[in-house]
Every structure is written in structure tokens, then in C-alpha cells.
Amino acid sequence: MIKSIFLGIICFISLQLSAQGEFYPPKVEISDYTLSKFLTELTLAVGKKDKDFILEHLDPHILNSFGGDGGIEEFKMYWKFNDDSTNFWEVVGNILLIGGPSFDGSSDKNSYYLPFTFTDWPEQYDAFEHYLVYGTNVNVRDQPSTTNSEVLGQLSYQIVQITNPEGEMLSENNDWLHITTVDNKLSGYVYRKFLISPIGYRMGFTKTENGWKINMLVAGD
């Protein structure tokens, strides 16, 4: 009996260690049909680059940055919304692709935020120092290149710390970032498009008498 309990404890600890740092997308269940419908329409509008739809669904006091006063006119200027080179569509498209949390309306039925990497981020991992490897079997390489580099391992939906090798400057503009797993067992370079910061761009929505409105599109903290 004691032996069985001991083995059970060992198995439990092993499972906990193997799952250390794993952070998978949640199963999205949205109980409010109006929100589900709005998110579908928003996704289609972003795909078509429908500016009219976006402007019609902006909250008059939309927050565009933590340093501005907010509002629709500021939104247009901040995102260069009338310019064909605006990166608004790419940013919002990525947010929608990552996806949000479930919504049952139990806590705040009039607000919703995404992506889940912002809303559900585990508190034990510093949001300024950690990213999520978003994808399955993402390569970790010994050099910041797909050529002449060795694959050291692969990660799937793992939280990692951003680190910089000795003598190398850490840059937020690189196509590659140097990471270390939270258990310190693997370090190397990961292509930046597979890394998501919990304080990267996120969107907020609020439910009004005229339907759901976009009331926030910001990055940082």
C-alpha cells in the first residue's frame, strides 16, 4: 500500500515536471451569441480590409496607447489608417489568429479581451521576460539562421525566457530571439514569428446598446 502511494506521488511529480512551462490555447466557448457573431464578422472584415466596418465598430473613446488621450481620430493617426501601408490588418489578424479565452459572461458580461496569451498568462512567469512558443514542434537552433545551423530541439506551446548569449546584445528588432526553457534544459534561437509576448498587442471589446465595440488596441504595460 505504502509502495503504491509512493509510486503515485513519483508519477504525479514527474507529470508536473514534464508539463512545466506548457501553455496551450484554451478551448474557446462563447455563450453570448452576439459576441460570437461579432468576432466572426470582425475576422471577415479584417480579411477584406474593410475600413468602414472597423470605423463603425470603434468605441468613441478607444484606447490606442498608454500615452495618448484616445478616441477615433487618434486611432486613425496612430495606425495611419487611411494609408495603404498601415500594419493594422496584420496586427489584428494575428491577434484573432491566436484567439481569445472562453466567455461565459459570469464575471463581466459586457467586456471581452484577446488574445489568451494576455488574459490567461500564468502569474509565475514575468510578462516582461517570458514569451510563448506558439506552435507545434518549433525548432530551436544553435545559430539565428535556417542555414548552417543545428537544430538543438523542438518546443510546442512552451513558455520560455528571453536571454542573450554572453557578449551579444538583446534586440527587439531581430528576426530571431535567443531563448531558454523555464527548466533550463534547452537554450537556442527561435524564429521570432513563433514567439508571442503576453504584453504584445491585444484588443478589448465592450458591449453597448448598439452592439459590440472595439475599445482598446494597445501593446506594452
C-alpha positions in Angstrom: 0.0 0.0 0.0 2.8 2.4 1.0 4.7 1.4 -2.1 1.7 2.2 -4.3 1.2 5.6 -2.7 4.9 6.4 -3.1 4.9 5.4 -6.8 1.8 7.5 -7.3 3.5 10.6 -5.8 6.5 10.0 -8.0 4.3 9.7 -11.1 2.5 12.9 -10.2 5.7 14.9 -9.7 7.0 13.6 -13.0 3.9 14.7 -14.8 4.1 18.1 -13.2 7.7 18.5 -14.2 7.1 17.3 -17.8 4.3 19.9 -18.1 6.4 22.7 -16.7 6.0 25.8 -18.8 3.4 24.3 -21.1 0.7 26.8 -22.1 -1.8 25.6 -24.7 -4.6 27.6 -26.2 -7.8 27.2 -24.3 -11.0 25.6 -25.8 -12.9 28.7 -26.8 -16.6 28.6 -25.8 -18.6 31.8 -26.1 -22.0 31.7 -24.5 -23.1 35.1 -25.9 -24.2 34.7 -29.5 -23.8 38.5 -30.2 -20.1 38.3 -29.2 -19.6 35.2 -31.3 -21.3 36.8 -34.3 -19.3 40.0 -33.9 -15.9 38.2 -33.7 -16.8 36.3 -36.9 -17.8 39.5 -38.7 -14.6 41.2 -37.4 -12.5 38.3 -38.8 -14.1 38.6 -42.2 -13.7 42.4 -42.2 -10.0 42.2 -41.4 -9.6 39.6 -44.2 -11.2 42.0 -46.6 -9.5 45.1 -45.1 -13.0 46.6 -44.6 -12.2 50.0 -43.2 -15.9 51.0 -42.9 -16.7 48.1 -40.7 -13.8 48.9 -38.4 -14.7 52.6 -38.1 -18.3 51.7 -37.5 -17.3 49.5 -34.6 -14.8 51.7 -32.8 -15.7 52.9 -29.3 -15.6 56.8 -29.4 -13.0 56.7 -26.6 -10.9 53.8 -27.9 -7.6 53.4 -26.2 -4.8 53.4 -28.7 -1.7 53.7 -26.5 -0.9 54.2 -22.9 0.4 57.7 -23.6 -2.4 59.1 -25.7 -5.8 60.6 -25.0 -7.7 58.0 -27.0 -10.5 58.5 -29.5 -11.3 57.6 -33.1 -9.3 60.5 -34.7 -6.2 59.5 -32.7 -6.8 55.9 -33.8 -6.7 57.0 -37.5 -3.5 58.9 -36.9 -1.8 56.3 -34.7 -2.5 53.4 -37.2 -2.1 55.5 -40.3 -5.5 54.0 -41.1 -6.0 55.8 -44.4 -2.6 54.7 -45.7 -2.3 51.5 -47.7 0.9 50.7 -45.8 -0.9 50.5 -42.4 0.0 47.4 -40.4 -3.4 47.4 -38.6 -4.7 44.5 -40.6 -1.6 42.4 -39.9 -1.6 43.2 -36.2 -5.3 42.5 -35.7 -5.2 39.4 -38.0 -2.5 37.9 -35.8 -4.5 38.7 -32.6 -7.6 37.0 -34.0 -5.5 34.0 -35.2 -4.0 33.5 -31.7 -7.5 33.6 -30.3 -9.1 34.5 -27.0 -10.3 32.8 -23.9 -13.7 31.3 -23.2 -16.6 33.6 -22.4 -19.5 32.7 -20.2 -20.4 36.2 -19.0 -20.2 35.2 -15.3 -17.6 37.8 -14.3 -18.1 40.7 -16.8 -20.7 40.0 -19.4 -20.1 43.4 -21.2 -16.3 43.1 -21.8 -14.1 40.7 -23.7 -10.3 40.7 -24.4 -8.0 38.7 -26.6 -5.5 37.1 -27.2 -5.5 34.4 -24.5 -1.7 35.0 -24.0 -2.7 38.3 -22.4 -5.8 37.3 -20.5 -4.7 33.9 -19.2 -0.9 34.3 -18.8 0.4 32.3 -15.7 1.3 34.8 -13.0 4.5 32.9 -12.0 6.2 33.9 -15.3 7.3 37.5 -15.6 5.4 39.0 -18.6 8.4 41.2 -19.4 10.9 38.4 -19.5 9.0 35.5 -21.0 7.3 34.6 -24.3 5.2 31.7 -25.5 6.5 29.5 -28.3 3.3 29.4 -30.3 3.2 26.3 -32.5 3.9 22.6 -32.6 7.5 21.3 -33.0 9.1 24.7 -33.4 12.8 24.4 -34.0 15.4 25.7 -31.5 18.7 26.3 -33.3 22.3 27.0 -32.3 22.5 29.9 -34.7 20.0 32.6 -35.7 19.6 31.2 -39.2 17.9 28.3 -41.0 21.1 27.6 -43.0 24.3 26.4 -41.5 22.7 25.9 -38.1 22.0 22.8 -36.0 18.5 22.1 -34.6 19.1 21.6 -30.8 15.5 20.6 -30.1 11.8 21.4 -30.6 9.2 23.1 -28.5 5.4 23.1 -28.6 3.5 25.8 -26.7 6.2 26.3 -24.2 6.8 29.4 -22.1 10.4 30.4 -22.4 12.6 33.2 -21.1 14.3 35.6 -23.5 18.0 35.5 -22.9 21.1 36.8 -24.6 24.3 34.9 -25.0 27.4 36.4 -23.4 28.7 39.3 -25.5 25.6 39.5 -27.6 23.1 42.4 -27.4 19.5 41.5 -27.0 17.5 43.3 -29.6 13.7 43.5 -30.0 14.1 44.0 -33.8 15.8 40.8 -34.6 14.1 38.1 -36.7 15.4 35.6 -34.2 15.4 35.7 -30.4 17.6 33.6 -28.0 15.5 31.7 -25.5 16.0 29.4 -22.6 13.3 27.0 -21.4 12.0 27.5 -17.8 13.6 24.3 -16.7 17.0 25.5 -18.2 17.3 22.3 -20.2 17.3 23.9 -23.7 18.7 27.2 -25.0 19.0 28.5 -28.5 17.4 30.7 -31.2 13.8 30.6 -32.2 12.4 32.4 -35.2 10.5 35.5 -33.9 7.2 34.8 -35.7 6.7 31.8 -33.4 7.2 33.9 -30.2 4.3 35.8 -28.6 4.7 38.2 -25.7 1.9 38.5 -23.1 2.3 42.2 -23.3 2.2 42.4 -27.1 -0.8 43.8 -28.9 -4.2 43.0 -27.5 -7.7 44.0 -28.2 -10.6 44.8 -25.9 -14.3 44.9 -26.7 -17.3 46.3 -24.8 -21.0 45.6 -25.3 -23.2 48.6 -25.9 -26.8 49.3 -26.8 -25.5 49.3 -30.4 -23.6 46.1 -30.2 -20.0 45.2 -29.5 -17.4 47.9 -30.0 -13.6 47.9 -30.1 -12.5 49.9 -27.1 -8.8 49.0 -26.9 -5.9 48.1 -29.2 -2.6 48.5 -27.4 0.7 46.9 -26.6 3.0 47.2 -23.6 2.1 47.8 -20.0 
